């Protein structure tokens, strides 16, 4: 749509666009109307008449866009609009299709009608902000949190108001809250609801990063933030403030710096020493996050990040390849409750949403677990957390480092709630309303481990995204997840792989080709696959290392070399599995990209981490002649 709008701006006719795209002229004409209004707004040079303001708001031009087109501020446009008496009104969604009168409290806004909302300011109201459209990095996990918090607030006697605009979520079912506003999660749209409803408070910690970003705007509207304060949310993201907290608590973190420009990033990276992790602040799903191994990487990554104006600094951190660990906790301002510790199968460097997550943690010593519990308590209390907090750690050389703290719900909340039986969203909501953990029947601290092993496995949709790079890294790519549960760890792991669509073996033929740094680690993996009866094909250098270490492997040419080569082998549909670990940085092999893309497009399982390969091997080795147990998750 944006390309079509730009084509219309450049004078390309609607008929020409229709001939190229085959999009119906009716739709193209509607986009053209918006382009025409754009020009009218520009031509007004900020002197927008009441009639023009009415018309452009009728077609839903946001104040922010009008401000950009006129060179004015959003505040000036809003004041002008208010001066004209132009405000959003809310209509009730007719859930009965006009067959009989609807009475469902389900509303949407418009600028050309009367309000249909029944105002009632005699009761306590809480506004729960949802997470908006489902996309990579923010899925229905946050919707789970929004719904359960809404129910908990209702039990505490509040009138509940949900603001969300995703029809595919449970929170936008008309009977979840007392009132539902089907509106975009922007400051302007939320303010129109606030002006009408005048809530006693708003909750942002259950709606992910989308809701968190509205904290400052809500405060400017005079809406109290329930739970963790806005200042403490900012303290977790502000590098200098957070470093002060860590220093006060004597908690180590990977060395890092904040930068805005390419030159500052280059200076920071060289001072810290490569490899480094480069990431923008306040991002969703690790968006824009990259591991840089050279100045060339820094230049490319910073140029990509700075294509958009950055309101917050870019973070450059020393990269540590340790064991990544994650906790979700509830804090009441004094005590904490940690349902469990989750560890990731893949080492740090792969986004937590793309990693295999294991509960209870299998490889952490009692000492490390005690340190994690202690650090969680110190951080939650130092940030004055009231409600939920998510912390990601790295365990490396018997030390624990903090890599990220989020005073909000996370993707793992529904998972850890289900497998431990501890309803942490309900508990967090009760804490927000003033209850204490001890008064709710729980002993503060790390809770005893459950009898079941639970493996959360990411699920990807690479086959639907043509040309996408499938190798995993610090930017999230998974679009879903599945769960393997059993009293036996290996069986739980096998169930998780089955759930993610990895159903092996089939032909017992595989390709193993890895970067130089992984070659010796690949020897043991190759040996174990060979023991399972797999025929291994490898390119020259990997094949040589395998053979020299007693692992049978057949030489196969690279993609750019004569047939028969890797591509021929993949397209023959005789391959079960490909293990291909890409090099880091912008100089990564194009050969590897071609291998991985063809693997996806021919339905072959492709792994880009040796840690994932090890986990798959463990599950395959233990699955022979196994009859899987059945677990009723409703009784966990």
C-alpha positions in Angstrom: 0.0 0.0 0.0 2.8 2.4 0.8 4.4 1.7 -2.5 1.1 2.4 -4.3 0.7 5.7 -2.4 4.2 6.7 -3.4 3.5 5.8 -7.0 0.4 8.0 -6.9 2.4 10.9 -5.4 4.8 10.6 -8.3 2.0 10.9 -10.9 1.6 7.3 -12.0 -2.0 6.8 -13.0 -4.5 4.6 -11.2 -5.0 2.6 -14.4 -1.3 1.9 -14.8 -1.0 0.7 -11.2 -4.1 -1.5 -11.7 -2.4 -3.0 -14.8 0.7 -3.8 -12.9 -0.8 -5.0 -9.6 -4.2 -6.2 -10.6 -5.6 -4.5 -7.5 -9.1 -3.4 -8.0 -9.4 0.3 -9.0 -11.9 0.9 -6.2 -9.1 0.2 -3.6 -6.5 2.3 -5.6 -8.9 5.2 -5.6 -9.3 5.0 -1.9 -5.5 5.3 -1.5 -5.5 8.1 -4.0 -8.0 10.0 -1.8 -5.6 9.8 1.1 -2.8 11.1 -1.1 -4.9 14.0 -2.2 -5.7 14.9 1.4 -2.0 14.7 2.2 -1.4 17.4 -0.4 -4.2 19.5 0.9 -2.7 19.4 4.4 0.7 20.4 3.0 -0.8 23.2 1.0 -2.5 24.6 4.1 1.0 25.2 5.6 -0.4 24.7 9.0 -3.4 27.0 8.6 -5.9 24.2 8.7 -9.6 25.3 8.5 -12.3 23.7 10.6 -13.8 22.1 7.5 -10.5 20.6 6.4 -9.7 19.4 10.0 -13.2 17.7 10.1 -12.6 16.0 6.8 -9.1 14.7 7.5 -10.0 13.4 10.9 -13.1 11.7 9.4 -10.7 9.7 7.2 -8.5 9.0 10.3 -5.4 11.1 9.7 -3.6 11.0 13.1 -2.5 14.3 14.7 1.1 13.1 14.5 0.9 12.7 10.7 -0.8 16.0 10.3 1.9 17.6 12.3 4.6 16.0 10.2 2.9 17.3 7.0 2.6 20.9 8.3 5.8 21.3 10.2 3.9 21.8 13.5 4.1 19.8 16.7 1.5 17.1 17.6 0.5 19.2 20.6 -0.3 22.2 18.4 -2.4 20.1 16.1 -4.3 18.6 19.0 -5.0 22.0 20.5 -6.2 23.3 17.2 -8.5 20.3 16.8 -9.8 20.7 20.3 -10.4 24.4 19.7 -12.6 23.5 16.8 -14.5 21.0 19.1 -13.4 18.0 17.0 -13.0 15.0 19.2 -13.4 11.3 18.7 -16.8 9.7 19.6 -17.4 6.0 20.2 -19.9 3.7 18.6 -21.0 0.3 19.8 -20.1 -2.6 17.6 -23.4 -4.3 16.5 -22.7 -7.9 17.5 -26.2 -8.9 16.6 -26.1 -8.0 12.9 -29.1 -5.7 13.3 -31.4 -8.6 14.0 -32.2 -7.2 17.4 -30.7 -4.5 19.7 -27.2 -5.1 20.8 -26.0 -4.3 24.3 -22.4 -5.5 24.2 -19.9 -2.9 25.6 -17.7 -3.2 22.6 -16.7 0.2 21.1 -14.8 1.8 18.2 -14.0 5.4 17.5 -15.0 7.7 14.7 -15.1 11.5 14.1 -18.6 11.8 12.6 -21.1 10.6 15.1 -22.5 10.8 18.6 -21.1 9.0 21.6 -22.9 5.7 22.4 -20.8 5.0 25.6 -22.7 5.1 28.8 -20.5 7.1 31.2 -20.3 6.0 34.8 -17.7 7.6 37.1 -19.1 6.1 40.3 -17.0 3.0 40.3 -13.3 2.2 40.4 -11.9 1.7 36.9 -8.7 0.2 35.6 -7.5 0.4 32.0 -5.6 -2.7 30.8 -3.5 -2.0 27.7 -3.2 -5.0 25.4 -0.3 -5.7 23.1 -1.8 -4.8 19.7 -1.2 -6.8 16.5 0.5 -10.2 16.8 4.0 -10.0 15.2 7.4 -11.6 15.7 8.4 -10.7 19.3 5.0 -10.1 20.6 2.3 -12.8 20.4 -0.6 -14.2 22.3 1.6 -14.8 25.4 0.9 -11.1 26.2 -2.7 -11.5 25.4 -2.8 -14.3 28.0 -1.4 -11.9 30.6 -3.8 -9.1 29.7 -6.8 -11.4 30.0 -5.8 -13.0 33.3 -5.0 -9.6 34.8 -8.4 -8.3 33.7 -10.2 -11.2 35.4 -8.1 -10.7 38.5 -8.9 -6.9 38.7 -12.6 -7.7 38.2 -12.5 -10.1 41.2 -11.0 -7.3 43.2 -14.0 -5.1 42.5 -12.7 -2.9 39.6 -14.6 -2.1 36.5 -12.2 -3.3 33.8 -11.5 -1.6 30.4 -9.4 -3.3 27.8 -7.8 -1.3 25.0 -6.6 -3.5 22.1 -7.0 -3.7 18.3 -6.4 -7.3 17.4 -9.5 -9.4 16.5 -7.5 -12.6 16.7 -7.0 -12.4 20.5 -9.0 -13.5 23.5 -8.8 -10.0 25.0 -10.9 -8.6 22.2 -13.8 -11.0 22.9 -16.6 -8.8 24.0 -17.2 -10.6 27.3 -13.7 -10.5 28.8 -13.9 -7.0 30.3 -16.7 -4.7 31.4 -15.8 -2.5 28.4 -13.7 -3.2 25.3 -12.3 -0.4 23.1 -11.1 -1.8 19.8 -8.6 0.9 19.2 -4.9 1.3 18.0 -2.4 1.5 20.9 -1.3 5.0 20.2 -1.2 8.0 22.5 -3.9 9.9 20.6 -6.3 7.0 20.5 -5.8 6.0 24.1 -6.2 9.7 25.2 -9.6 9.8 23.6 -10.7 6.9 25.8 -9.0 8.4 28.9 -10.9 11.7 28.4 -14.2 9.7 28.3 -13.7 7.1 30.9 -11.3 8.8 33.4 -9.9 5.6 34.7 -8.4 5.4 38.3 -5.3 3.8 36.9 -3.7 2.0 33.9 -1.7 -1.2 33.8 1.0 -1.4 31.1 3.1 -4.3 32.4 0.9 -7.0 30.9 0.9 -5.8 27.3 4.5 -6.2 26.4 6.7 -3.5 24.9 3.7 -1.9 23.0 2.0 -1.0 26.2 5.2 -0.1 28.0 5.9 2.6 25.4 2.6 4.4 26.3 3.7 4.9 29.9 5.0 8.4 29.5 2.0 9.5 27.4 -0.4 8.1 30.0 1.4 10.0 32.8 1.0 13.2 30.7 -2.7 12.5 30.5 -2.8 12.4 34.3 -3.5 8.6 34.5 -1.7 6.9 37.4 0.4 3.9 36.4 -0.5 0.9 38.6 2.3 -1.4 39.6 5.9 -0.5 38.8 6.3 3.2 38.3 7.3 4.8 35.0 10.6 6.0 36.5 11.6 2.5 37.5 10.6 1.1 34.1 13.0 3.7 32.5 15.7 2.9 35.0 15.8 -0.7 33.7 16.4 0.7 30.1 18.6 3.7 30.8 22.2 2.4 30.7 23.6 4.9 33.2 20.8 4.6 35.7 20.8 0.8 35.5 24.6 0.6 35.8 24.3 2.6 39.0 21.8 0.1 40.3 24.0 -2.9 39.4 27.1 -1.3 41.0 25.1 -0.6 44.2 23.9 -4.2 44.2 27.4 -5.6 43.3 25.9 -7.4 40.3 28.1 -7.9 37.3 27.0 -7.3 33.7 28.9 -7.5 30.4 30.8 -4.3 29.8 29.0 -1.9 27.5 28.5 1.7 26.3 25.7 3.9 24.9 26.1 5.5 21.6 24.1 7.5 19.0 26.5 7.8 16.0 28.5 5.4 13.9 31.8 6.9 15.1 30.8 6.5 18.7 29.9 2.9 18.1 33.2 2.2 16.4 35.1 3.8 19.3 33.0 1.7 21.9 33.5 -1.5 20.0 37.2 -1.2 19.7 37.5 -0.2 23.4 35.4 -3.2 24.5 37.0 -5.6 22.0 35.2 -7.8 19.5 32.8 -9.5 19.4 30.2 -7.0 20.6 26.4 -7.0 20.6 24.8 -3.9 19.0 21.1 -3.1 19.8 18.7 -0.2 19.9 16.9 0.6 23.2 13.2 -0.1 23.8 12.9 -2.6 20.9 10.6 -5.5 20.3 11.9 -9.1 19.8 15.5 -8.0 19.6 14.7 -5.9 16.5 17.9 -4.5 14.9 20.1 -6.5 17.3 23.3 -7.9 15.8 26.6 -9.5 16.8 29.5 -7.5 15.3 33.0 -9.0 14.9 34.6 -6.2 12.9 34.5 -2.4 12.2 32.8 -3.3 8.9 30.0 -4.9 10.8 29.6 -1.9 13.1 29.4 0.5 10.1 26.7 -1.6 8.4 24.6 -2.2 11.5 24.7 1.4 12.7 23.7 2.6 9.2 20.7 0.3 9.3 19.7 1.3 12.8 20.0 5.0 12.1 17.8 4.9 9.0 15.2 5.9 11.5 15.7 8.7 14.0 16.6 7.2 17.4 14.9 8.7 20.4 17.0 6.5 22.7 20.7 5.5 22.5 22.1 2.4 20.8 23.7 -0.1 23.2 27.0 -1.7 22.5 27.9 -4.6 24.8 30.7 -7.0 25.1 29.4 -10.4 23.8 29.8 -13.3 26.2 29.1 -16.8 24.9 27.8 -18.5 28.1 24.6 -20.3 29.2 21.6 -18.1 29.0 19.1 -18.3 31.9 15.8 -16.6 32.4 13.4 -16.0 35.3 10.0 -14.4 35.7 9.2 -13.2 39.2 6.5 -11.4 41.2 7.6 -8.7 43.6 5.3 -6.9 46.2 7.9 -4.2 47.0 9.5 -6.3 49.7 9.4 -10.0 48.9 9.8 -11.9 45.6 8.3 -15.1 44.3 10.2 -17.0 41.5 8.1 -19.9 40.1 11.2 -21.5 38.5 14.5 -21.0 36.6 14.5 -21.6 32.9 17.7 -22.3 31.0 18.2 -22.1 27.2 19.7 -25.0 25.3 21.5 -22.6 22.9 24.3 -20.4 24.2 23.9 -16.7 24.5 23.7 -14.9 21.1 20.4 -16.5 20.0 17.3 -14.5 21.0 15.5 -16.0 24.0 12.3 -16.3 21.9 14.2 -18.5 19.4 16.0 -20.7 22.0 14.8 -24.0 23.4 13.9 -23.3 27.0 14.1 -26.0 29.7 12.4 -26.1 33.0 13.6 -27.0 35.6 17.2 -25.9 34.7 19.3 -29.0 34.1 22.9 -27.9 34.1 23.1 -25.1 36.8 24.8 -25.8 40.0 23.0 -25.1 43.4 25.4 -22.2 43.9 24.4 -20.6 40.5 20.7 -21.0 41.4 21.2 -19.3 44.7 23.1 -16.4 43.0 20.3 -16.0 40.5 17.7 -15.9 43.3 19.7 -13.4 45.2 20.3 -11.1 42.1 16.6 -11.3 41.2 15.6 -10.2 44.7 18.2 -7.3 44.7 17.1 -6.1 41.3 13.4 -6.3 41.9 13.8 -4.3 45.2 16.2 -1.8 43.7 13.8 -1.1 40.8 10.9 -1.0 43.3 9.0 -3.5 41.2 5.3 -4.0 42.1 4.1 -6.9 39.9 6.1 -8.8 37.3 9.7 -8.7 36.4 11.6 -10.7 33.8 15.4 -11.0 34.0 17.8 -12.7 31.6 21.2 -13.8 32.9 24.4 -15.4 31.5 26.1 -18.1 33.5 29.8 -18.2 32.4 32.8 -19.7 34.1 30.9 -20.1 37.4 29.9 -16.4 37.3 26.4 -14.9 36.7 26.0 -11.8 34.6 22.8 -9.8 34.1 22.1 -9.0 30.4 18.5 -7.7 30.5 15.8 -6.7 32.9 12.2 -6.0 32.0 9.8 -4.8 34.7 6.9 -6.3 32.9 5.4 -9.6 31.7 7.3 -11.7 29.1 6.8 -14.4 26.6 7.6 -17.1 29.1 4.9 -16.2 31.7 2.1 -18.5 30.4 4.7 -21.3 30.0 6.1 -21.1 33.5 2.6 -20.6 35.0 1.3 -23.7 33.3 4.2 -26.0 34.2 4.6 -24.9 37.8 0.9 -24.4 38.6 1.7 -20.9 40.0 -0.7 -18.3 38.5 1.8 -15.5 38.4 -0.3 -13.0 36.5 -3.1 -13.4 39.0 -0.6 -13.0 41.9 1.0 -10.0 40.2 -2.4 -8.3 39.8 -3.2 -8.9 43.4 0.2 -7.4 44.4 -0.6 -4.3 42.3 -3.8 -3.9 44.3 -1.9 -4.0 47.6 -1.7 -7.6 48.7 1.5 -9.3 49.9 3.0 -12.6 48.7 3.1 -14.0 52.2 -0.6 -13.2 52.7 -1.5 -15.1 49.5 -0.2 -18.4 50.9 3.2 -18.5 49.2 6.7 -18.7 50.8 8.9 -15.9 49.2 11.9 -16.9 47.1 12.6 -19.6 44.5 9.8 -22.2 44.6 10.4 -26.0 44.7 10.9 -27.6 41.3 7.9 -29.4 39.7 8.0 -33.1 39.0 7.6 -32.6 35.3 10.2 -31.5 32.8 8.9 -28.9 30.3 10.6 -28.0 27.1 9.5 -24.9 25.2 10.4 -25.3 21.6 10.3 -22.4 19.0 8.3 -22.8 15.8 9.3 -20.9 12.6 7.5 -19.9 9.4 10.4 -19.5 7.1 8.7 -21.3 4.3 6.1 -18.6 4.1 8.6 -15.7 4.0 10.4 -16.0 0.7 14.1 -15.1 0.7 14.3 -14.8 4.5 17.6 -15.8 6.2 16.8 -18.7 8.6 20.0 -18.7 10.6 19.3 -17.7 14.2 20.9 -14.8 16.1 20.0 -12.0 18.5 17.0 -10.8 16.5 13.9 -12.9 17.1 12.5 -14.9 14.1 10.1 -17.5 15.6 6.4 -17.2 15.1 5.1 -19.6 17.6 6.1 -22.3 20.1 5.2 -25.8 21.3 5.6 -27.6 24.6 7.0 -31.1 25.4 6.1 -32.3 28.9 7.2 -35.5 30.6 8.7 -36.8 33.9 11.6 -37.9 31.8 13.8 -35.1 30.4 14.8 -36.9 27.1 11.2 -37.8 26.4 10.1 -34.2 27.0 12.8 -33.0 24.6 11.7 -35.6 21.9 8.0 -34.5 22.3 9.0 -30.9 21.9 10.9 -31.6 18.6 7.9 -33.6 17.3 5.6 -30.8 18.2 7.8 -28.4 16.2 7.5 -30.6 13.1 10.9 -32.3 13.4 10.0 -35.9 12.8 13.2 -37.9 12.2 14.6 -40.2 11.0 13.3 -40.7 7.5 16.1 -41.5 5.0 19.0 -41.2 7.5 21.0 -39.0 5.2 22.3 -35.6 6.4 24.5 -32.7 5.5 27.0 -31.4 8.0 28.9 -28.3 7.1 30.1 -25.8 9.8 32.1 -22.7 10.2 35.8 -23.1 11.1 35.3 -22.2 14.8 32.8 -25.1 15.1 34.7 -27.8 13.3 36.1 -29.7 16.3 32.8 -29.5 18.1 31.1 -31.0 15.0 33.3 -34.1 15.3 31.4 -35.5 18.3 28.1 -34.6 16.7 29.0 -36.4 13.5 30.2 -39.4 15.5 26.8 -39.7 17.3 24.8 -39.3 14.2 26.9 -42.0 12.5 26.2 -44.3 15.5 22.5 -43.7 14.8 23.1 -45.0 11.2 23.2 -41.7 9.4 25.1 -41.2 6.2 26.9 -37.9 6.4 27.8 -35.6 3.5 30.2 -32.7 4.1 32.1 -30.1 2.1 35.9 -30.2 1.8 37.2 -28.8 5.1 34.4 -30.2 7.3 34.7 -33.6 5.6 38.5 -33.6 6.2 38.2 -32.9 9.9 35.5 -35.5 10.4 37.5 -38.2 8.5 40.7 -37.4 10.3 38.9 -37.9 13.6 37.4 -41.3 12.6 33.9 -40.1 11.6 32.8 -41.5 8.2 31.7 -38.6 5.9 31.3 -38.4 2.1 32.7 -35.4 0.3 30.2 -33.2 -1.6 30.9 -30.1 -3.7 29.8 -26.7 -2.6 26.9 -24.9 -4.3 29.1 -23.0 -6.7 31.2 -26.1 -7.6 30.3 -28.6 -10.4 27.6 -31.2 -9.9 26.9 -33.3 -8.0 27.0 -30.6 -5.3 25.1 -29.6 -2.2 22.2 -28.2 -4.1 21.7 -31.3 -6.1 21.7 -33.4 -2.9 19.1 -31.1 -1.3 16.8 -31.1 -4.4 17.0 -34.9 -4.6 14.7 -35.0 -1.5 16.8 -37.7 0.0 18.1 -35.6 2.9 16.6 -35.7 6.4 18.6 -33.0 8.1 21.1 -30.2 7.5 23.4 -28.8 10.1 24.9 -25.6 8.8 26.4 -23.0 11.2 27.0 -19.6 9.5 29.9 -17.3 10.1 29.1 -14.1 12.1 29.2 -10.6 10.5 28.5 -9.1 7.1 31.0 -11.3 5.4 29.0 -14.5 6.0 28.9 -17.0 3.1 26.3 -16.6 0.5 26.8 -20.3 -0.2 25.4 -21.1 3.3 22.3 -18.8 2.7 21.5 -20.8 -0.5 21.8 -24.1 1.4 19.5 -22.9 4.2 16.9 -21.4 1.9 16.6 -24.5 -0.3 16.4 -26.6 2.9 13.3 -24.7 4.0 11.7 -24.7 0.5 12.1 -28.5 0.2 10.9 -29.2 3.7 14.3 -30.4 5.1 15.0 -29.7 8.8 17.9 -27.2 9.0 19.7 -26.3 12.2 22.1 -23.4 12.5 23.3 -24.0 16.1 25.4 -27.0 17.3 23.6 -26.7 20.7 20.3 -27.3 19.0 21.9 -30.2 17.1 23.1 -31.7 20.4 19.6 -31.4 21.9 18.1 -33.1 18.8 20.7 -35.9 19.0 19.9 -36.5 22.7 16.2 -36.8 21.9 16.8 -39.2 18.9 19.2 -41.4 20.9 16.6 -41.8 23.7 13.6 -42.3 21.4 14.4 -45.7 19.9 11.6 -48.2 20.7 10.1 -45.7 23.2 6.4 -45.5 23.8 5.6 -41.9 24.6 3.7 -41.1 27.9 0.5 -39.1 27.8 0.3 -36.1 30.1 -2.9 -34.3 30.8 -1.8 -30.7 31.0 -5.1 -29.6 32.6 -4.0 -31.5 35.7 -0.5 -30.1 36.1 
